[in-house]
Amino acid sequence: RRNPMKPTAALICFTQNGAKLAEQLIGQLNEEFNWYGFVSSRTKLDTNLPQKEGSLSDWTGEWFSKVQCLVFVGACGIAVRAIAPFVRDKFADPAVIVIDEQGKFCISLLSGHIGGANEWTARFAEVLGAEPVITTATDRNGVFAFDEWAAQQNMKIENPGAIRKVSGSLLAGGQIRLRCDFPLEGALPQGVVLVTDKQYDVRITMKAAGRKSALILIPPVASVGVGCRKGISDEVLEQAYQMLLAKGNVHPAAVREICSISLKAKEPGLLTFCQNKGLPFRTFSANALNAVQGDFSASAFVQKITGTDNVCERSAVLGSGGTLYCKKNAGNGVTMAMAVAPYTVRFSGGLER
């Protein structure tokens, strides 16, 4: 059974030396990745890796959209030609890494920062005793890369177009003004200063509004609690959700999950709503909700039906492990509330690896 928490990686090799390297990499990093390894060769190789079916282009197209990391053990030219038809942008493409069949070089080819190719290239090189080849300007010049760091912190980049301006300023020796709505820990990277006014270049926030020219980074810190009548539609839930976000001035990317009571674990409209949002759905027993400490909007009717006096506020707080941010919003058979998890933005004077 594959671990859904591990990144997924598809690997292809073409020669006997390549197969040996592939088996070494997969074997030593089996605990860190979910691997899908293949061999593409016209001759029989001494390897346990399965034979690729179809053309290399078909194989690449299939795995390009399925995995977080694509590894070619072979020539860069083969990899470039294989991925060319499928490359979109650095915010959607997987990491692509090339390892020469002698195991001398490990090359970060695509999605070095946001896709994680630079970080994984360094790790693969360490395992194989190879030289990591990383060409992104910020890495070559020892400059802090906000996009790579944000990806490592699981933050959403609200306006990716601002990355170039921020990185360019740091590369030129300029100063970047950071506004952060959360507690900070650790020394700020070189060239970054903390501000509290509206003249910022980068902001870390859960708010929906901000300077359009600034780089906006949004951590997933909010849990939305939902109570609803039986047979509620996903359309009604969507309306209630948008009202809650507007009420709290919260960016949708800040929401990390939807929570409710166990009685609603199989509610069709709620399940469809969560699926449409791409958000996990967690439910809790009435006893677990009753044990949550706090000042909640109690309802005798809800207590009689569900066994707890409030579903939305209690489930939001329990899911987040934090504090209530938006109290109960009610209407059309739906109640929603939002809670925010404790969150600290951590720096260490550079990239945390």
KOLFI-249308 format. One record per residue (C-alpha): z, x, y. Coordinates in steps of 0.5 Angstrom, whole numbers, plus 2048, in hexadecimal, padded with zeros to 3 digits. Layout:
# residues N
ZXY;...
//
This chain:
# residues 353
800800800;7FE803807;80380380C;8017FF812;805804817;80180A815;7FA80B819;7F480A814;7EF810814;7E8810810;7E581780E;7DF81980B;7DD820808;7D6823806;7D7829802;7DC82C7FD;7E0830802;7E082A806;7E3826801;7E882B7FF;7EA82B807;7EA823807;7EF823801;7F4828804;7F482480A;7F581D807;7FA820802;7FE823808;7FE81E80D;7FE818808;80581680B;802816812;7FC812811;7F880D80D;7F281180A;7EB80E808;7E8814805;7E1815803;7DC81A801;7D481A803;7D081F7FE;7CA81E7FA;7CD8237F5;7D38217F1;7DA8257F4;7E08267F1;7E48227F5;7E881B7F4;7E68187FA;7E18127F9;7DA8137FA;7D780F801;7D3809800;7CD808804;7CA80C80A;7CF81180E;7CD80C814;7CF806810;7D680980E;7D780C815;7D6805818;7DA802813;7E0806814;7DF80781C;7E280081D;7E7800818;7EB807819;7EF80B81E;7EC81181C;7E6813819;7E581A816;7DF81E814;7E0825810;7D9828812;7D5829818;7D682781F;7CE82581F;7CF820819;7D581D81C;7D281C823;7CB819820;7D081481B;7D4811821;7CF811826;7CD80A825;7D4807825;7D780B82B;7DA806830;7DF808835;7E580D834;7EA806835;7E780382E;7E480982A;7E880C825;7EA814825;7E4818822;7E681F81F;7E182481C;7E4829817;7DF82F815;7DE83080E;7E283780E;7E8834811;7E8838817;7E783381D;7EA82C81E;7E6829823;7E8823828;7E1820829;7E381982B;7E881582E;7ED81B82F;7F2817834;7F3810833;7F081082C;7F581682A;7EF81B827;7F282182B;7F981F828;7F781E821;7F2824822;7F8829823;7FB82681D;7F6827818;7F482E81B;7FC82F819;7FB82D812;7F5830811;7F6837814;7F0836819;7EF837820;7F0830824;7EA82F829;7EC82A82F;7E782A835;7EA825839;7EB828840;7F2826841;7F482983B;7F082F83C;7F4830843;7FB82E840;7FB828845;7FE822843;7FA81C840;7FD815842;7F881283D;7FA816837;801815839;80080E83A;7FD80D833;802811830;80880C833;804806831;802804838;7FC80083A;7F880283F;7F67FD844;7F1800848;7EE806844;7E980784A;7EF80A84E;7F0810849;7EB81484B;7ED814852;7F4816850;7F281B84B;7ED81E850;7F381F856;7F8822851;7F282784F;7F1829856;7F882A857;7FA82485B;80082085A;800819857;805814859;809810853;80C809854;81080784E;81380084D;818803847;81D808846;81A80F846;81D815842;81A81C842;817821847;81181E84A;80A822848;80882784D;804824853;80881D852;80D81A857;811814857;81080F85C;81380885D;80E805863;807802862;803808863;80380B85C;7FD80D857;80080B851;80580684F;809804849;80A7FD849;80A7F6845;8087F384B;8017EF84C;8007F1853;7FF7F8856;7FB7FD85A;7F47FC857;7F2804859;7F8806855;7F980884E;7FD80284B;801803844;8047FE840;8097FF83B;80A7F9836;8117F7837;8117EF837;8127EA832;8107E3833;8157DE82F;8127D782E;8147D082C;80F7CB82B;80E7C4828;80B7C3821;8047C3821;8037C6828;7FC7C9829;7FA7D082B;7F77CE831;7FE7CB834;8017D1832;7FC7D5836;7FD7D183C;8057D283B;8047D983A;8007DA840;8057D7845;80A7DB842;8077E1844;8057DF84B;80C7DD84C;80F7E484A;8097E884D;8087EB846;8027EE844;7FF7EC83D;7FF7F383A;8077F383B;8087EE836;8097F182F;80B7EB82B;80C7E482A;8137E1827;8157DB825;81A7D7820;8197D8818;8177D0818;8117D281C;80E7D8817;8087D4815;8077CF81B;7FF7CF81B;7FE7CF823;8037D5824;8007D981E;7F97D8821;7FC7DA828;7FF7E0826;7F97E2822;7F47E1828;7F97E582D;7F97EB827;8017EA828;8067EB822;80A7E5821;8117E581F;8167E081D;81E7E081C;8237DB819;8277D681D;82D7DA81B;82A7E181D;8287DD824;82F7DA825;8327E1824;82E7E482A;8337E5830;8317E2837;8307DC83C;82B7D8839;8287D183B;82C7CC836;8297C6833;82C7C182E;8267BE82C;8237C582A;82A7C7827;8297C1822;8227C2820;8227C981F;82A7CB81E;82A7D0825;82A7CD82C;8247D182F;81E7D482B;81A7D8830;81F7DB834;8237DE82E;81D7E082A;81A7E4830;8217E7831;8227E982A;81B7EB829;81B7F082F;8227F282E;8237F2835;8247ED83B;8217E683D;81C7E7842;8197E0843;81D7DA841;81A7D483D;8147D1840;8137CA83D;80D7C583D;8087C2838;80D7C3832;80D7CA833;8137CF836;8127D6837;8167DC83A;8167E383A;81A7E9839;8197F183A;81B7F6836;81F7FC838;81A80183A;81A80983D;81480C83F;81581383C;81281A83F;81382183D;80F825842;80982483E;806820838;80B81E833;80882082C;
//
